[in-house]
Amino acid sequence: MTASNKKTALKGTAAALLLALSGAAFAEYPEKPITIIVPWAAGGGTDATARTIASALEEELGQTINVVNRTGGSGVVGHTAISTAKPDGYTLGLITGETNMMHWLGLTDLTYKDFTPIGQINFDYSGVQVAEDAPFDSLDQLLSSIKEQPAGTYNASGTGLGGVWHLAFAGFLLDQGIEPNKVTWIPSQGAAPAMTELVSGGIDIVPSSVPEARSMIEAGKAQSLGIMAPERLDSFPDVPTVKEAIGSDYTIGEWRGIAGPKGMDQAIVDKLESALEAAYNSETYQGFMAKQGFGTEWRNAEDFETMMGEMDQEYGNIIESIGLKK
């Protein structure tokens, strides 16, 4: 063998060894506990979803998964912590639809492009709730009354100014040819306090996920006139879609998914994506979500990224239309 051939053979052996070692390293992932950061407070729906999927994911990966709440800044603090973590697969996060809103509102420069998507595990579509004794029994009657009455006659609440349910309802009004600001938005700390105000007469409309209104609906104090989803929810089969109610194809809501910081190794992403899909399909996760009435919707890493891009543009357009774009 010539010196040149020996050198080539050595290079080939070294490359093969490096590849083998690299493959072994990836095969061993995860070698230690994983942290999932939740940008929202403990005890809420997002936190419960995160802890349930983490439990199911532990079974798939064979490692402890610690859920940590990093709250503040309307989601900015937690999402930033996820995006700036070391991209080694040991710090992930449950990112939410606010990723598509915060930068348009001027709260941060962070966008969905600052994350490595792993998979989408949830989508809760917006419903339209009114009091049981409201002067309208259908979505069509509500919209007709909003159009006919002077601006400010009706108010709505369910989240802070520029929050997901505010934007969902504003987009819905735009879809119906109604100026969004014709209904006054009353900022609140969430759907629960807004529903309390609804049944006491302080609020006229609460656009939120239907599960968030479940207790008041089951108590006979509120009703949902429609849901902005492609089909009826299994947990609320009597609530019509807006397509059924008024012929609109408008769909919108809040999504949740698992992601990591930008720059993660593809082999680790692939392993996490496969494990997450199995965890998503587990009885642990599906049973919990069905019991709570939360929507389950799976998208793999590629489709998750595509969906985030589409939603980012949609929310950006709505935010600009209601004068909140910074």
N, C-alpha and C positions, 0 to 999 in steps of 0.2 A: 504493500500500500504506500502510495506516495505521501510526502509530507502534507501536500494540499488535501489529499483525500482524508488523511487522519484528522486534519483540522476541521474539515467539514463534518466528519463523523462525530467528533467531540462536541461540536456545536449542536448537532442534531440530538445527541444524548442529553446534553445540558438542557435543551429546549423541552425535550420530552419529560425530563425530571421535574422541571419547573412547572410544566403543565399538570403533571401528576400531583405534585405538592399543592398546587393551586386548587385542583379538583378536590383533593382530600380536605383542604381547609373549608371549602364551601359545603362539602358533604357533612362536615361536623357542625355547621351552623344550625341552631344556636348552641353555644357552649356555656352560656351563662344567662341569668334572668333578663327579660326584656321589659322595658318601660313603655307604657302607652300614656301619653299626655292627653288630658281632656281639657279643652279651653273654657269649660263651663263648670258651674258649681256642683258639688256633691249633692246627690239626692234628686236631681232633675232627670228628665227623660234621656238627655244625651249621656249623662253619667251612667244611668242604669243600662243603657244600650252598650256603652263601652265596657262595663264590667261583665256583662253577659257574654259579649263576643270574646272578651279576654279569657273568660273561663273556658269557653269552647275551644279557643285557639291553643290554650295550654295543653289540652288533650292531644291536639294534632302535632304540636312541636315538641312536647315532652320537656318543657321548661316553664318555670314560674314567670308569670306576667304581672307586673305591678302597675296598677292604674293610679296616676297622679293628677290631681286637679290643679291647673294653673289658670286662675281667673283674672279678670281685669280688662279694662279698655274695650268693652263690648266684644270680647273675643280676641283682641289683638295680642294680648300678653301670651296666651297659650299657643296660638297659631305661630307666633314668632319663635317661641321656644322650640316648637317642632321643626320649623324650617332651618333653625341655626344649630341644631344638634349635630353631633358627629354622624356622618352617613354610613355607619357600620352595621345597621340593622338592629341595633340594640335599643334605640330610642325611636319610637313611632308615635303616631297620634291619631286621634279620632277627629278629623277635620270636618267642618260643617259648611253649609251653604253661605255662611257669612263671608267665607273666602271670596265669594263672587260679589260681595257688596262693600266690604270695608274700604278698599282702595278707591272706589268710586265716590265714597262719602268723605274722603280725605282723612280717614283715620290712620292709614298706613300705606306704605308703598308695596306691601306684600300682596302677591296674587297667586292664583293656582299654579302658575309656572314655577314657583319657588318650592314645590313639593315633588316627591316621587310618588305617584299614585300606586297603591297596591290593589284596592278593590272597593267598590261602593257596596254598602250593606243595607241601606235604608233610604226610603223616600216617603215623606209624609205630605200628602197633597193638602192644599188649603180648602177648607170648607167655609160656608157662610152661615153663621149662627145668629138667630134673633130670639127674643123672648117668646115663650109659648103663647102669650096674649098679645103679640105684636099685631098691628093692623094689616099684615100681609101673610098669606099662607103659601106663597110660592115665590121663587126667584124672579119670575117675570113680573109679579105685582110689586116686588121691592124695587126693581130697576125702573119700572114705570113711574113709581112714586118719586124716586130720586130725580128722574128727568123732569117731572112736572113741578116739583117744589123748589123754592129758592135755595141758593147755595147756603150751606150752614144749617139747613133744617135737620139733617141727620148727622150723627157722629158715629165714629167707629173706633175700636181699640183692640189690643191684643198683643202688642209689643211696643218697643220704643220707636221713636221717629226714625224712619229709614230701616226698620227691622224687617224680617222676612215676611210677616203677615201684612204689614203696612204696604210693602212693595207688591205682594201678591194681589192684594185688593185693588191697589192703584192700577196695576196692569190689567186686571179684570175690567175695571171701569173704562179704561182706554179701549179695550177690546170691544166694549159695548157702545163706543162713541160718546162716552160721558167724561167730562173734565174731572180728573181725579180729585182735585181740591174742592169739588162741589160737596163732598162729604168731609167733614172736619175730622182729622185724625187726633185722637187723645192719647198721648204716650202713656204706656203702663209698663209694669215690671214683668209682664207676661200674660198668657191667656187666662190663667187661673184667676187673678184679680180682676181681669176684664170681664170674665163670665159672671163673677159676683156682682159687678156693677151693672151688667146686662139685666140680670134678673131683678135687681132693685130699681131699675128704671133710669139709671144714670147714663147708660150707653145704649145705643140703638142696634148696633151691628158688631159682631165679633168674628172677623175672619181669622181662623186658626185651623190647625188640624182638628178633625172631628174627635179623635181620641181625647184631646185636651178638654173637650166640652162634654165628655161622656157622663160625668156625674150629674150635671145639670139637666142633660137630656133625659137620663134615666129617672131623674127625680120629677120629670114632667114640668120643669120650669123653663126649658129652652128647647128649641127645635133647630135642626140644620136643614136649610133650604136647598143645598146642593154642594157638590164637591168638585173641585177643579182637577179631576183625574180622568184618565182614559176609560176607566170602568169602575163600577161600584165596589166599595170595600166589603170584604167578607164579614168584617166585624160590624158593619153598619149597612146591611143590605137594603134598608128602606130609604136611604139617602140617595137621591138621583145624582147622576153626573150633570155638569152644566150642559153637556151635549144633549142629554135627555130632556133637561129642564127648559133650555132656551135655544138649543141648536148650535151652541158655541163649541169650537174645538180647543178652546183655551185651557191649558193645563200648566200648573205651577205649584211649587211647594218647597219644602226644606229637605235637603239631602244630608246624609252622613256617610263617611267612608274612612278607611284606614289608609294612611300615607306616611311617608318618611321624608327626611330632608332631601334636597336635590343632590344628585351625585352618588346614589347608592349603586352597588354592584348588581348587574343584571341577574347573576346567578342567585343572589340572595333575594332579589325581588321576585324571581320566578318561584322560589321555594315558599316565600311568604304568600304569594298570590294563590298557589295551590292549597296551602294549609288554610288560608282565610276562606276560600270557597267551600272547603269541607266543613269548617266551623260554621259558616253561614247556613249550610244545609243541615246542620245537626239539630237534634230534638231540643238540646239545651237552648239554642238561639231561637229557632222557629217557634218553639213552645212558649217561650217568654214573650216574644213579639206578638204572637197571636193573642195571648192572655191580656196584654196591655192594649191591643188594638193598633199597634204601630205598624206602619207599612214596611214590608220587606221587598227590596229590589236589588238584584245583584248585577254589577257590571265589573268585568275584569279590568286590569290596569289600563289597557289601551282604550277601552270604551269609557271607562271612568274619566280619563283625561279629556276625551272628546266631549262628553257630557258637560264637564266643568267649563270648557271653552264656550259651549253654546249658551249655558246658563249665565256665564259672565257677561256676555254681550247683551242678553235679554234683560238682566237686572240693571246693567249700565244704561240701557235705553230708558227703562222705567225711572231710574233715579234722575236722569237728565230731564225727563218730561215733567217731574213734579218739583223741579228746581232745587234738588239737594246735591247735585253733582259739584264736587270741589275741584 
